Amino acid sequence: MIVGIDLGTTYSLVAAMRDEQPVLLPNALGANLTPSAVAVLDSGELVVGAAARARAATHPATTATVWKRDMGTERLWTLGERRFTPQELSALVLRSLKADAELALGVPVDEAVVTVPAYFDETQRRATRDAGAIAGLRVERIINEPTAAALAFGLHQRHRELRAVVLDLGGGTFDVTVLEIIEGVIEIQATAGDSRLGGEDFVELLAAGVGNRAGFSAEALRASPASWARLLAAAEDAKRALSGAESARITLPGLPIAGKQGLDVEVTRVEAEAHWAPLLDRLRAPALRALRDAKVQPQQVDEVLLVGGATRMPCVIRVAAQLFGRMPNRQLPPDEAVALGAAIQAGLKQGHAAVEDVVVTDVAPFTLGIAIASHFAGHSVRGVFAPILERGTVIPASRVKTFQTMADNQKEILIEVYQGEHASCEQNRKLGEYRLGDLPPGPAGQAVDVRFSYDLNGLLEVDMTVVSTGRRDSLVVEQTPGRLSSAQIAASRQALQRLKFHPREALPNTTALARADALYVELVGGARDRLGDAIAAFRGALEGQEPAQIESARAALLGLVDSLAR
């Protein structure tokens, strides 16, 4: 069985084709959204999802969130005494989603179509595939998130002819995609984005602004991880509230920093948007670049589609309306569209009859090329970027360019593969290199053809041909920084299997305790005492291992949490 997975910065979802429609598959708590969070408990047990997310404010040192931006890097996350790569953290979420899908579908799930931001580079895409392998999933197909959203939209619009722009602002990334739908063919024409812009950035700016108003410096706040985590959680709640209200209150008792006690600030939507102004400005450049690459004017766009939870913010909707001169189309569920599109792509891969007449094309999000040396005014300049396959090229694609040796009797050529848009290679990202040796002796100027072949899964094959002899060598760009070898993937899978996981049946219990613990920190006086007694009673029921008593105590605890949180 193949499922579609939206592996998000803040939340992740899994979906599959059922009958003739893509449907979301609930997790063990009955929710469609699974927080992309991992935490290690004091006992050494590991929790994933809602239980881990609830601990982020109270136990930041043993909780990981927002690691998606680090995919493909060598950063390690330390949770207590354990260290995890971003791939391993993603694998834990993927493994949880895999288990949820198998429970919902009643069949084993061994393969997934996984979505990534359109502006993820090759290293990040391969790291995502590695995460799937660690989780026990084959990930043969990687699909861009806006492309997936376009599939979800296009499934019901396949008999229309229209040009649309997808604005995808999630928790950590922003993507813009220009597409056209003609007779069931969804053609991606251009894509652009910012891999360091998302809802989490809005939360951080709001938290810093609110803290400053209360007399806390940003340096002092960040120097206290526990206080900063609590403020971030409160700022996230305020950001959500401001999407439907003109003001929100942030109250954090007992926040001891720099000799001050507590924080109580009311923030209006106007004040919040003033904090967010730099981020809102950053939304414009990728949108205009995508239009320029597609050679489309804003007035030629028929629909503007908003995807991603952060697009619920009124200020984001307003920027979209200003850019395109029309109110955006919000018929797609912003949190769900990408996962639904991934399920459609999974259906296409399986040959599902309901989507057999849907065709989707995609484009290369980055320019791919090699480093060369050029002569200018009698001087040799090295590290010049020579594009071979331009961004916006419809993929799969194959392009070739001819280069020449620089010296007489040159014995070898170092082919360095880069990705990016800068004229200088040092400002682009290196993907790999290959030494093409044993060149035949001869004068400078011997021709060498370099061909780039790029497929829908982001696999880049480089063919190098010595024209005079016809000899050809090939390089498949795989060993990039952050890429795990087969042995490393196997070792990671074994290490994760040895971790002590809570039984899946206990997930509602750990989530309830995490919510109660997070609220307990905020309360004082009699309310705190009542909650403390309820927590103790629930822990006692867990020790007794009697299902009926556990269920009753959990219901009582959650009822009290809901009433005290109002």
Stockholm file with secondary structure:
# STOCKHOLM 1.0

chainA/1-566         MIVGIDLGTTYSLVAAMRDEQPVLLPNALGANLTPSAVAVLDSGELVVGAAARARAATHPATTATVWKRDMGTERLWTLGERRFTPQELSALVLRSLKADAELALGVPVDEAVVTVPAYFDETQRRATRDAGAIAGLRVERIINEPTAAALAFGLHQRHRELRAVVLDLGGGTFDVTVLEIIEGVIEIQATAGDSRLGGEDFVELLAAGVGNRAGFSAEALRASPASWARLLAAAEDAKRALSGAESARITLPGLPIAGKQGLDVEVTRVEAEAHWAPLLDRLRAPALRALRDAKVQPQQVDEVLLVGGATRMPCVIRVAAQLFGRMPNRQLPPDEAVALGAAIQAGLKQGHAAVEDVVVTDVAPFTLGIAIASHFAGHSVRGVFAPILERGTVIPASRVKTFQTMADNQKEILIEVYQGEHASCEQNRKLGEYRLGDLPPGPAGQAVDVRFSYDLNGLLEVDMTVVSTGRRDSLVVEQTPGRLSSAQIAASRQALQRLKFHPREALPNTTALARADALYVELVGGARDRLGDAIAAFRGALEGQEPAQIESARAALLGLVDSLAR
#=GR chainA/1-566 SS CEEEEECCSSEEEEEEEETTEEEECCCTTSCSCEECEEEECTTSCEEESHHHHHHTTTCGGGEEECCGGGTTSCCCEEETTEEECHHHHHHHHHHHHHHHHHHHHSSCCCEEEEEECTTCCHHHHHHHHHHHHHTTCEEEEEEEHHHHHHHHHHTTTTTSCEEEEEEEECSSCEEEEEEEEETTEEEEEEEEEETTCSHHHHHHHHHHHHHHHTTCCHHHHHHSHHHHHHHHHHHHHHHHHTTTSSEEEEEESSCCBTTBCCEEEEEEHHHHHHHHHHHHHHTHHHHHHHHHHHTCCGGGCSEEEEESGGGGSHHHHHHHHHHHTSCCBCCSCTTTHHHHHHHHHHHHHHTCGGGTTCEEEEECSSCEEEEEEEEETTEEEEEEEEEEECTTCEESEEEEEEEECCSTTCCCEEEEEEESSCSBGGGSEEEEEEEECCCCCCCSCCEEEEEEEECTTCCEEEEEEETTTCCEEEEECCCCTTCCCHHHHHHHHHHHHHSCBCCGGGHHHHHHHHHHHHHHHHCCHHHHHHHHHHHHHHHHHHHHTCHHHHHHHHHHHHHHHHHHHC
#=GC SS_cons         CEEEEECCSSEEEEEEEETTEEEECCCTTSCSCEECEEEECTTSCEEESHHHHHHTTTCGGGEEECCGGGTTSCCCEEETTEEECHHHHHHHHHHHHHHHHHHHHSSCCCEEEEEECTTCCHHHHHHHHHHHHHTTCEEEEEEEHHHHHHHHHHTTTTTSCEEEEEEEECSSCEEEEEEEEETTEEEEEEEEEETTCSHHHHHHHHHHHHHHHTTCCHHHHHHSHHHHHHHHHHHHHHHHHTTTSSEEEEEESSCCBTTBCCEEEEEEHHHHHHHHHHHHHHTHHHHHHHHHHHTCCGGGCSEEEEESGGGGSHHHHHHHHHHHTSCCBCCSCTTTHHHHHHHHHHHHHHTCGGGTTCEEEEECSSCEEEEEEEEETTEEEEEEEEEEECTTCEESEEEEEEEECCSTTCCCEEEEEEESSCSBGGGSEEEEEEEECCCCCCCSCCEEEEEEEECTTCCEEEEEEETTTCCEEEEECCCCTTCCCHHHHHHHHHHHHHSCBCCGGGHHHHHHHHHHHHHHHHCCHHHHHHHHHHHHHHHHHHHHTCHHHHHHHHHHHHHHHHHHHC
//
